[in-house]
Amino acid sequence: MIATELKPRPRLPEWLRITLPTSDSFARTRGLLDELKLHTVCESAKCPNHWECWSKGTATFMIAGDRCTRACGFCAVSTAKPLALEADEPARVAEATRRMKLKHVVITAVARDDLKDGGAEHFRQTIEKVRELNPGIVIEVLVPDFLDNEVAIENVLMANPHIFNHNLETVRRLTPSVRHRATYDRSLSVLKKAKEIARVAASRRSAPNFDPSEESGGLPTAAAIYTKSGIMLGLGEREEEVLQALRDLRSSDCDILTLGQYLQPSLKHLPVVEFVLPKKFAEYKIVAEEMGFVHVASGPMVRSSYHADKFSLPAAG
């Protein structure tokens, strides 16, 4: 739901003000993305960290175009009728990761409810092309909910990403006003299905009569796939609702958590209800770690892919 009453945006507190970098790396990253005609969520979603990330020579690639079929109240990505998928986009993303010498890449996409599989096959092809050009790279995907289509989720996992990320975004009560067409329980189901699919594959592989030649695609083992999700704070959620959301994510076998401050991208989007104090983010981090999340990034400037490489896989293949 988009905010209908245009109110001035509140002044940012000190801890949310950033200094724009002046290095040449930013221009080089911009030039590379322009040359390969690639979209990034950094730019399309007006991420406040994109100056820092591009200056460090990294970016979060957004595939399947820059037109989303949903109109979430928090998101700056354009809502419009999508264009056809570009068959060479997976190869262009792979080339960008090669030139940028990335060791950890995050690949996301707009919601493509116009496609039967929600764009899952395009994800699979992109993952495979990236790995082909960058052996050993850690691949993280941040996927839409695919309308909870198990076949679509499995198709993405067939390409063996190391981290499967799908954001819960907010607490249950606020979901209808914050996320267009998405539901709280559907997102939890997507995360749980991803883990279950991996576990089934691991069980099949450990069977005495398993024949690798009969396996197509190669699903990951449970130990090789981590699930991840994120929540924005500052939309009017209550502390107990946040804690319940964390419990719900752990019940869905979510491994990695990000918590960050919601910032209003424009006056037409949902307003910020509260600027959450850094110390509250620190408290949530402690609680989340006690719940069993294997890695927690919690802070005002944290976003799903911000410093994603800070999580080190026990073994990256």
Buried (B, 14 or more C-beta within 10 A) or exposed (E): EBBEEEEEBEEBEEBBEEEEBEEEEBEBBBEBBEEBEBBBBBBBBBBBBBBBBBBBBBBBBBBBBBBBBBBBBBBBBEBEEBEEBBEEBBBBBBBBBBBBEBEBBBBBBBBBBEBEBBBBBBBBBBBBBBBEBBEEBBBBBBBBBBBBBBEBBBBBBBBBBBBBBBBBBBBBBBBBBBBBBBBBEBBBBBBBBBBBBBBEBBEBEEEEEEEEEEEEEEBBBBEBBBBBBBBBBBBBBEEEBBBBBBEBBBEBBBBBBBBBBBBBBEEEBBBBBBBBEBEBBEEBBEBBBEBEBEBBBBBBBBBBBBBBBEBEEEEEE
